Amino acid sequence: MNVVIAIDSLKGSLSSMEAGQAAREGILKVFPKANVDVCPLADGGEGTVEALAGSINGRIREVEVTGPLGEKVICKYGMLEGGIGVIEMAEAAGLALVPSNLRNPLHTTTYGVGEAIKDSIENGCRKFIIGLGGSATNDGGMGMLQALGFEFLDNNGKPAAFGAKGLENLAFISGEHAMPQLGECEFHVACDVENTLCGHNGCSAVFGPQKGADEELVGRMDQWMDHYARLAMEKFPSANPLYPGAGAAGGLGFAFLTFLHASLESGIEIVLKETGLEGKIRNADIVVTGEGRLDGQSVMGKAPVGVARLAKKYGKPVLAFAGSLGKGVKECNANGIDAYFSILPRIITLEEAMETENAKKHMADAVEQAFRLMAVSGYSPL
């Protein structure tokens, strides 16, 4: 029996590899001679660096960068064979780095994201995979671009301030002094939202409140973002603030599209392509996937359904295991997952469920029972 396991991380509990290894343990208790291949998985958000570095002979590099509040933080990014850099913007400018009482997009910056890109360029990377999830910012990517040498000046000819506030009096944009190596780089940006830069579907209106903005500030930031877009279009005629995904990560999508000529792509499709998972699935007898929570939202670009759809391309059966099951989970059956299971053995507290050793045991036990059912039903292609 050839089994491919590709489970997304159970956030706060198990990494992708930990979840996969636990599932492998359960399978081998039933089919000890099975060939079980554990592949790390992510959807472009948290865990993408680990997933790609762990599957493409990569390594993790740590660099000190400017955090969202201007403090120094340690950013981990992946360096893969072939000069590929993998960066999660949340490592440098994520909401989790900002205490809830200090959340205010007026002041949070993406400068550290640019510093991480600069460091990876200086270490030989020329192709980039960037994850945009979990942003604490709404600066249109201005901070990132400043770190890469782009000039953003206010009405007094001074560098624009960090955060959305820097967009308020923005008067001049130039790429004249940007890092020359950027012309040699290609950026593939994992983006699974279709928000525009401005307007009722823009980054300020949709994501501003969760980053600490009240209604009045949302309106002001949206006006500043529109002004920023108009200035950008004067220098870069191809700039398109209405492009789906331009509003991702507080306008960071717009910055990548406009200034770095990036492509915005499905996060799970980027990961599946780079890890070569398709070739492994092609030769599998059964595919095992999962994530922390399976529900109706899982069919909207989440990793397990991406795996399932790929498996169905080759007619492979797919089982999914999750920490919990939510509303609309049956949609997963119509999108390639043949059967799904919660790994919880009984009603327990959230703290108990998320404790790492408990989660490993629950995953292993749940997978073991599913494969025991296969054994008694005669499914054993050894």
C-alpha positions, -999 to 999 in steps of 0.1 A, spaced: 0 0 0 13 34 -10 -1 62 11 7 99 7 0 121 37 -3 159 33 -19 175 63 -19 213 70 -8 224 104 -32 223 133 -24 259 143 -13 263 179 -11 225 183 8 205 156 30 215 127 22 200 93 50 174 97 40 166 133 4 159 122 16 139 92 40 118 113 12 111 138 -11 100 110 17 77 97 20 61 131 -17 52 130 -15 37 95 15 15 103 -3 0 133 -27 -15 108 -6 -19 77 30 -23 90 44 -29 55 28 1 39 49 27 22 38 60 38 52 93 25 47 123 47 47 156 28 45 190 46 16 211 35 5 248 37 -18 271 19 5 301 16 -2 313 52 13 302 84 35 272 80 45 278 44 81 285 51 84 253 72 65 232 46 86 243 16 119 243 34 112 208 47 104 193 13 128 210 -11 162 206 7 159 241 21 170 257 53 156 283 76 174 316 81 168 340 109 173 377 105 165 407 127 141 431 111 118 460 120 86 447 135 51 462 129 55 487 157 90 497 148 107 474 174 132 447 164 118 411 158 134 379 145 120 369 111 124 333 99 124 327 62 132 298 39 161 295 15 155 267 -11 177 252 -37 179 272 -69 179 306 -52 143 305 -40 133 326 -10 101 318 10 88 346 32 57 349 53 49 385 58 34 378 92 68 369 104 78 405 101 45 424 102 19 400 115 -11 408 137 1 383 163 32 405 169 10 434 181 -6 433 215 -44 438 213 -42 471 232 -16 485 207 -33 476 175 -36 507 153 -29 506 115 -20 543 116 14 532 129 20 496 119 45 491 91 56 465 65 92 478 66 105 445 81 90 425 51 112 446 28 142 440 51 137 402 49 135 404 11 166 425 10 185 401 32 174 371 10 185 389 -21 219 396 -6 221 359 2 215 349 -34 177 345 -38 161 357 -70 128 338 -70 104 345 -42 73 329 -27 56 354 -4 27 346 19 4 375 27 -18 361 55 -21 376 90 -12 412 84 -12 439 111 -7 467 86 -26 490 62 3 510 47 -2 498 11 32 481 12 49 514 15 72 503 43 83 472 25 92 493 -6 111 519 15 133 491 29 140 481 -7 152 516 -17 120 531 -31 114 567 -21 81 579 -5 83 615 4 58 638 21 49 674 13 81 686 30 103 663 10 109 641 40 105 603 41 69 593 48 62 581 83 57 544 91 22 531 89 -10 542 72 -3 577 86 26 580 61 1 579 32 -18 609 45 7 635 33 24 614 6 35 637 -23 62 619 -42 71 583 -52 103 572 -70 120 539 -77 152 555 -89 172 542 -59 155 509 -55 178 478 -52 191 471 -88 189 433 -81 151 436 -80 151 436 -118 165 401 -117 138 388 -93 104 372 -97 78 373 -71 50 347 -67 26 360 -41 2 336 -23 -30 355 -21 -64 339 -16 -85 371 -12 -99 392 -40 -103 426 -22 -94 457 -41 -72 484 -27 -99 510 -21 -137 513 -17 -163 492 2 -144 460 -7 -110 475 -1 -84 467 25 -93 496 49 -130 488 50 -128 451 51 -97 444 72 -91 478 90 -114 471 120 -97 438 129 -64 458 130 -77 484 154 -93 510 131 -127 526 140 -152 537 114 -138 572 112 -102 560 107 -114 535 81 -128 563 60 -97 584 62 -74 555 54 -94 547 23 -90 582 10 -53 581 17 -50 548 -1 -69 562 -31 -44 591 -32 -15 567 -30 -28 547 -59 -32 578 -80 4 588 -73 16 553 -81 -2 553 -114 16 585 -124 50 566 -122 37 531 -130 9 533 -156 2 496 -152 -9 501 -115 -44 489 -110 -59 494 -75 -90 475 -87 -71 443 -94 -85 414 -73 -61 409 -44 -46 444 -46 -60 450 -11 -45 419 4 -25 424 36 -34 461 39 -25 469 3 7 448 2 -8 430 -28 -9 463 -47 27 471 -38 39 437 -51 18 440 -83 28 476 -91 64 480 -80 77 444 -81 57 431 -111 46 401 -90 19 376 -98 -8 369 -73 -16 332 -71 -35 307 -51 -14 298 -21 -22 261 -21 -14 259 -58 20 275 -53 28 250 -25 16 220 -45 37 230 -75 69 237 -56 67 205 -34 61 182 -64 31 166 -45 13 158 -77 39 132 -87 37 115 -54 -1 115 -55 0 100 -90 17 69 -76 -4 66 -44 -31 42 -35 -47 65 -10 -43 101 1 -46 115 36 -51 152 43 -66 175 69 -62 207 89 -72 221 123 -108 228 113 -128 215 83 -159 234 74 -176 251 45 -148 276 42 -123 248 35 -135 246 -1 -124 282 -6 -88 277 -14 -78 258 17 -50 233 16 -69 200 22 -94 206 -6 -65 216 -29 -49 182 -22 -82 164 -27 -88 180 -60 -54 171 -72 -59 135 -60 -92 133 -79 -73 142 -111 -58 107 -108 -88 90 -92 -73 85 -58 -95 81 -26 -90 109 -1 -95 108 37 -94 140 58 -88 144 95 -94 176 115 -93 189 150 -129 199 146 -157 199 121 -178 230 114 -209 242 96 -210 233 59 -183 206 62 -203 183 39 -192 207 10 -159 189 13 -174 157 0 -184 175 -32 -149 188 -36 -128 156 -35 -127 145 1 -144 111 2 -147 109 40 -137 132 68 -132 126 105 -128 146 137 -98 133 157 -114 141 191 -122 109 210 -146 126 234 -158 160 246 -127 178 261 -116 213 267 -100 234 240 -68 235 260 -67 197 263 -74 193 226 -46 217 215 -19 203 238 7 189 214 10 154 229 -27 150 231 -32 161 195 -5 137 183 -22 108 201 -57 118 189 -45 121 153 -27 87 154 -57 70 170 -83 84 146 -63 75 116 -56 40 129 -94 34 134 -102 46 98 -76 22 84 -88 -6 106 -121 -2 88 -103 -5 55 -86 -37 67 -118 -54 77 -135 -43 45 -108 -61 25 -90 -29 13 -54 -39 14 -35 -33 -18 -1 -46 -6 
